[in-house]
Amino acid sequence: MELKPTLVVALGGNALLKRGEPLEADLQRKNIELAAKTIARLTQAWRVVLVHGNGPQVGLLALQNSAYPNVSPYPLDVLGAESQGMIGYMLQQALKNDLPDREVSVLLTQVEVDPQDPAFSNPTKYIGPVYSKEQADALVRDKGWSVKADGQYFRRVVPSPQPKRIVESDAITALIQRDHLVICNGGGGVPVVKRADGYHGIEAVIDKDLSAALLARQIEADALLILTDADAVYLNWGTPAQRPLASITPAELEGMSFDAGSMGPKVAACSRFVASCHGIAGIGALEDGPAILAGEKGTLIQVV
């Protein structure tokens, strides 16, 4: 068996359901089928491990969660597990259809976090659909949600603690060694804390980019690729002075600031992976996947 280099791909929830698009199953399936074609092309040169986001999807489940007034809403860790099954199933089916000779496995994955993580007192992770200012104010008043601006719209935000350990890492490694295309750490992983009597879920959504970078370090991957709805990392985003960063080192990224709820974790994840593993890391648009790793599009982070 040819041993290709290992690539961890982080596929953004917003790449599967774009901002402002209705949260329809058929639309998500069409977007996933397009995403699968990019992932399939990447398998020509790489052993691929796929991590996906779940921001829009877990927000949808949270809204559906409130349909039964006499039933207590299910916690975010359970909704995160539901989103792993929903998105993982669609990705698995689309990838298997594009790569009929490959084994494609979806692994329900728990990721340990620190219950004292400061993120629990400062929610920054966007989930769910976008709202107008008036809608957002009503949700804050009626549901007690935390809401922050996301571009010209507003979205719900929830705690996003740092991932510490992937509980099922041995199973992931075993599947990679058998040349499976592995879909794992969905939505960043189901957030759990470890107590004296074992693991317990906690109310949070882990950032899938930080989780993907942790996975890439644990399995000693050769590359990390973050595919999103932005075509590159931009300095001074949203201002007349904005400009894309094409090729950059982790050292050069130090001191630059990016939005904590979107691009910030992506840059931090890639920088940490490159600095510790001396691989390469790319950030860019879904359709540009192979070109990003070749340094032709998007942003490529590497030690020169």
N, C-alpha and C positions, 0 to 999 in steps of 0.2 A: 504494500500500500504506500503510495506517495505521501510523504509527510509535508503538507503545505504549512506555511506559517499561520498562526492563529490570530484571528481578528474578532474583537468584540464590537458589535454594532449596537448602538443605542438609538432606537427609533422613537421619535417623539410622538406623544399622543396627539399633538397638533399637526403632525404630518399625516396622521390617519384621519383626523377630522379637523379641517382647517378652521381658523377663527371665523366665527359668524355662520358657519355651515350648520344646518339643522342636524340634530343628533339622531339621524335615521340609520337603521341597520343596513339598508341597501346601499346607501351612500358610503358608509364605512367599509362595506365589503368591496365596493369598487376601488376605493382608495387603497385598501389593503392589497388588492390584486395588482395594482400599479407598484406598490412598495415591494411586493414579492418578486417582481421582475428585476428590480435593482438588486435585491439580496441574492437572487439566483445568479446574476452576473458576477457578483463578488465571490461566489463559491468557486468560480473558475480558477482563481489564484489563491484563495484563502480557505482555511477551516473556519467557519462562521459560527459564532455564538451570539444569539440575538436577545437583546433586552428591549422591552417596549415601554413607553409611557402609558399613562392612563388618566391624565388630567380631565379631559372632557368626559371620558366614560365613567369614571368614579363619581364625577359630579352628577351625571345623568342618573346613576344608581341611587345617589343620595336624594335626588328629587323624587324618583319613583318610590323611594323608601318612605316618603311622607304621605303616600296614598291611603294608608290605613290609619285613621285617627286613633283607633283603640289599640294599636300595636306600637310598642316602643321602637323607635328607629334603630336599625342595626348599626353597630359601630363601624368606623372607617376601616378597621383591619379586615372585617368580614367583607365589606364592599370591595376592598382591594383584592381579596382572594377571588371574589366573583368576577372582577374585571380581568384577572389573570386567565380565568377559564374562557371568558367571552372573547377577548382579543387573541389569546393564544390559540383557540380553536380556529378562528378565521385565518390567522397567519399560517398555522400548520396546514390547513387545507389548501390555501393558495400556493404555498411553497411546495407541497407535495405534488400539486398539479403541474407546477413548472419544472420540478425535479423528481420525476416519478421513480428514479433509481436510487434516490437518497432516502435515508431514514431521517425523519423529522420528529423530534420529541419535545413535548411541552412539559415542563416540570414546575409544579406548584412550589413556590420558594418563599421561605421565611427569612427575614433579615433582622438581626438583633440590633437594637438601638439602646441608648442610655436614657433611662427614665428622667434623669436630671438634666438632659440636654437643654440648653437655653432656648432652643427653637420652640419649645412648648409654651413659652411666654411671649413669642414674637412670630406669629404665623406669617409665612411668605409664599407658600406653595399654592399656585393657582389651580383650582379645579372647577369643572362644570362649564356651562355656557357663559357668554358675555351678556351683560345687562346695561341698560341705560342708568344714568345717575338716579333717576326717580325710582326705578325698579330696585336698584341696589339699596337705596335708603329704606325702602319698604321691607326688604329681606333682613336688613340689620335690625329693624324695629320688631318685625314679626317672628323671626327665627333666631335672633341673637347671633347671627353669623358675623365673622370678620370679613370685610370686603375692602379690596384695594383696586386702584386704577390699573388697567392693562391696556396701554395705548389710549385710544379714544373711548374705550368702554370700561366696565368694571366687572370684576369676577370675585367669587368667593376665594378666600385664602385659608389654609389650614397649616398646622405645625409640620415642619419638614426636618426631622432630626437627622444627624449624621449616621450613615450606616456603619456599624462596627464589625459585624461578622455575618457571613452567609451560612445559614444553618445547614443547608443541603449541598454544600460545596463538594463533598466527596462524590455524591451522585452526579453532579454536573461534570466533574472530571472524568468519571467512568464513562459517561455518554460521549464526551469528546474523544476519548481514547478509542471508542468503537466507531468513530467517524460519523456520529450523528450530527445533524444540524440541530443545535439545542436552543430552544426558546425558554428563557428562565428569568428570574428576578423581575417578572412583569410588574409594571408600575413602581419599580424600585424595590419590589419585594413586599411581602406582608410584614408590617412593622410589629415586632415582638420584643418584650423585655424578659430577661431571665431572672427568676426568683428562686427561692429555696426549693419550691415544689415544681420547678420547670418553667417552660415558656408560656407567656400570656400575651395576647394582642393588646395594642395600645392605640389610642385615637390619634392617627397621624397618616401622612402619605410621604413616603421616602422619595427623594429626588432620584429619578431613574438614571441620570447621568452620573451622579456620585456613586450610585450602586453599581453601575456598569464599570466605572473606573476601579472600584474595589474588587470586583470580579476579575477584571483584566490583570490586576496586580496579583491576585491570589493564584490564578492559573498561569501566570507568567506569559501573558499574550504578547504578540509582537506588535500589535497595533490596536488602536481604539478609534472608532468612527462614530460621531454623533450626527445623526441626520435629523433635520428639523425643518421648519417652514421659513427659515432665513437662509440666504445664499452664502453667508459668510459671517464672521465676527466683525462688527463695526466699532470703531472708536468714535466717541462723541455721537452715539446713536440718537436719532431724532432731532439733531441740530443741523444748521447749515454747514457745519464743519465735519459732518460724519464722513468717514472713509473706511473702506474694507481693509482688513489685515490679511494679507495673502500668506506669507511665510514668516513665522515668528518663533522665538525661543521662550521657554518658561521664565527665564530671567528677565526678558524684555517685557513680559506680561505683568510682572510684579509692579505694583504701583498704579496700574491701570484699573479703573473701576467699571463694573458692568452691573446691569440690573439684577438685584438679588433674587427676583422671582422668575427669571427666564435665562438670560445669557450668562449671568454670573456663575451659577453652578456648573454650566457646561465648560467654561474656561477653566475654572478651578479643578474640575475633574480631569480634564486633558493635561493641564500643567503638572498635576501631581503624578499622573501615570507616567508621563514622559520623563520627569525629573527622577523618578524612582526606578523605572524599568528601562529607560533609554530606548524605548520604542518610538513610534510616531503616532500622532493623534490628529484627526481631522474633524472639522465642523463645517457643515454646509447643507445644501438642499438635498432632499431625498433623491431626485433624479440624477444628481451629480456624483453619486457615491464613488465609483471607480476613479473618476477624474480628480476628486478631492485627495485621495490617497496618492495619486500620481503628481500632486502639486500643481495641477492645471486649473482647478477651480476651488472655491471655498477658502477656508483657512487651514493651513497645515502647521502644526506645532511640533518642533523637533529640536534636539540638541545638535547644534552645528559643530 
